[in-house]
Amino acid sequence: MTNPMPKQQSHRRTALRLSAAATVLCLTAGAGSATAMAADPGAGRVHRGAVVSVTPLASLDAQQATTSVRDAGFVTPAERGGVELERVVYRTVTPKGRPTTASGLVALPRDPGPRALTTVEYAHGTMAYRGEAPSVADGPNRAAAVMFAGDGFAAVAPDYLGLGVGPGTHPYLDAPSETTASTDLLVAAREVEARHGMRADGRVLVTGFSEGGAAAMSIGRALQHGQVPGYRLTALAPVSGPYDLTGSELPAALSGQLLGRDATFYAADLVVAWNRLHPLYGSPAEAFQAPYDRTVTDLFDGEHTDEQVAAALPDSLQQLFTPAFLRRLQHPTGKLAQMFRVADSVCQWAPQVPVQLYDADGDRDVAPTNTLACKAQLARAGVDAPVADAGAPDHNGSALASYPLIRTWFDTLAGR
């Protein structure tokens, strides 16, 4: 559930959180879940993916693109060409299916030649601060998109709802809205590409890191189900995602296997965000111990940096939550149990394309058992998904080590 590349420390990163890919009609969030369209019949009248505005951000030549990618920490070959970067604001829907807007990054090769472009969708990892989103911050998340665009792909990196310049707060680890926001950006990218005299060939290679790893699996499912006309899933390469909150991530956080301050950051973000979607408590004091009950909700307003949020939280879930609410997390019922089921279902389907999972054995932000659980769920559906251990010492390092490998794999799949 994190991002890569902290500024040096493992706490609070300004990292890579991958963005996601595609859906333009209803979205199935998991077994038995309702679609976003069904949540509000009026949502069918929303022109999802319609472009509201396009803001040029940068025009990089091949050397500048290479420098951008390598300065972010990716050890990759030199970029093949230059890159045009633009922020796109587009129409999408809220978790309730109501009209809203979101922002995202579209990165295009400067000189793609006559051929149509294969698309890479990159879903970013956890961030509390809207100003770190790919379309706003010139950092590792943007560099990931530059890496693929400089290699000749069309790269799209959604900010998700409530991040970047989109309104409201971010529905953290809400796979359905992460998917709609990501797939609607795919639709918006068509118009951006047309303005540059380019077109997509319909193939989408989906990847994502941490929060974005789980989002990537959900995005891939939407693409395979034909929910984005004109686009088709071609491969999946999620990195270090929290695919199994109840069976892997929460037990690891409670046992001390994960870094304490990072674990409380993710858990607090999750509970605050899910409470906004479906009230889990009447007062923060029911869930959070003092003094955090008076501060935690405002910390996740999108305006506090990751460092500010982390500094204001304790070192363990036992210090953060009341004993009663901690028991609810360990033994969820009702609406909370349903939300966990949706979050834990992102790998419960059968991709009909190549799937490669990436993680790092030294990860103490997202337990590596999450990846093993995803592999096992895919295997039960008859899908072989090899796991590539990045050999990295920590969570962010898993992204830095994995993305050069993913770039090479995507090149092979695209016939380069």
ABEGO torsion letter per residue (X at the ends): XBBBGBAGBABEBBBABBBBOBBABBBBAEBGBBBAAAABAAAAABBBGBBABBBBABBBBAAAAAAAAAAAGBBBBBBABBBBBBBBBBBBBBAAGBBBBBBBBBBBBABAEABBBBBBBBBBBBBABAAABAAABBBAAAAAAAAAAAAGBBBBBBAEBGBEABBEBBBBGBAAAAAAAAAAAAAAAAAAAAAAGBBBAGBBBBBBBEAAAAAAAAAAAAAAAGABBGBBBABBBBBGBBABAAAAAAAAAAAGABBAAAAAAAAAAAAAAAAAABBABABAAAABBOAAAAAAAAABAGABBAAAAAAABBABAAAABBAAAAAAAABBBEAAAAAAAAAAAAABBBBABBBBBBBBAABAABBAAAAAAAAAAAAAAGBBBBBBBAGBABAAAAAAAAAAAAAAAAAAAAGX
